[in-house]
C-alpha cells in the first residue's frame, strides 16, 4: 500500500435527500430543504446525523 493514500468516499453508501433540483434561497435548498451548511458538511457527517437531519426535514421543512 502506498504511503499517504486516503480512503476514498463511496458515494453510493451515503444516503441523501438530494433530488437534483439545486437552488439555494435564503440559505435553504428548494429541492432537498437542507441548509447550505448541511449540504457542504453532508459527506463528513455520521450516518446517524444524516438520518436525524432527513427526519427533521420530513417533519418540519417540507411543505404540506
N, C-alpha and C positions, 0 to 999 in steps of 0.2 A: 504494500500500500504506500502511495506517495505521501510524503510529509506535507502538511498544510492543506490537505484536501478536505473540503467541507462536505457535510452531509447535504444532499440535495433535497429540496422540498418536493413531495409527491402531491401535486395539486388535486389529484383525484381523491385523496384521503381527507381533504379539507371541505367540510360542509359549509355552504354559503347560501344566504338568501338572495344573492345577486340574480336578477332576471334580465341582465344585459340591456337595461334602459337606464343609462348612467347620466344623470344630470343633477348637480348639486345646487339646491336653492335653500337659502337660509341655513347652511351647514347640514342639510339633510338630503340624501339621495331620493329622487322622486320614484325610483324603481324599487329599491330594496328597503328604504326608510332608515338605513344606517347613517350615522353621522360621518363626517369626513374623517374624524379621528378613528372611529371604529373601522372604517374601510382601510385606512392606512396601516392599522395595527393588526388586522384580521389574521394574517398568517402567523403572527407571533403569539397569539392568544392560545390558551389551553382549549381543548375541545369542550370542556365544561363551561368556560367563559363564553365561548361562541354560542353554545346551546342556550345559555342564560339570556344572551342578547337576542337570539332568534325568538325565544318565547316572549320576551318583553316587547319585541316588535309586533308579534302576532296579537298580543293582548292590548297594547296601548298606542301603537303608532299607525297601524293600518287603518285606513278609512273604512267605515262600515257601509 
